[in-house]
Amino acid sequence: MRLESCFLSGCWIQTIHPGELHMSMNKHQEGKTEKIMGKVKEVAGKVTGDKSLENRGKMQQITGKTKEVVAGAAGKVAGKAQELAGKVQRGVGDAVDSEAMEKSGRANEAKGKARQDAND
């Protein structure tokens, strides 16, 4: 995940690029697809009596599940980072009396929480 930092009022605030917000969701879908393809190979191997194909299908399913788990964990971590960055931004906005910065911080906190929830 790429983070961009900016220096503001003595505090470093990190923001996640909008185009990368759904990165873990795409990886999650990739894992699901891999599991389905593995299941198809496993069944085809069973039907044709090809143990090698059946075993490759089982391994592909395990790989797909692993990708799903990793993507979910990465999404939760990224969501927590965004939530914390929003809290810092909100705090800095309060300290420098910037209502716009406080609002932006609250929005980032909410987006971070939503991203964590989406990866449960």
Secondary structure, DSSP 8 states (H G I E B T S, - for coil): --EEEEEETTEEEEEE-GGGTTHHHHHHHHHHHHHHHHHHHHHHHHHHT-HHHHHHHHHHHHHHHHHHHHHHHHHHHHHHHHHHHHHHHHHHHHHTT-HHHHHHHHHHHHHHHHHHHHT-
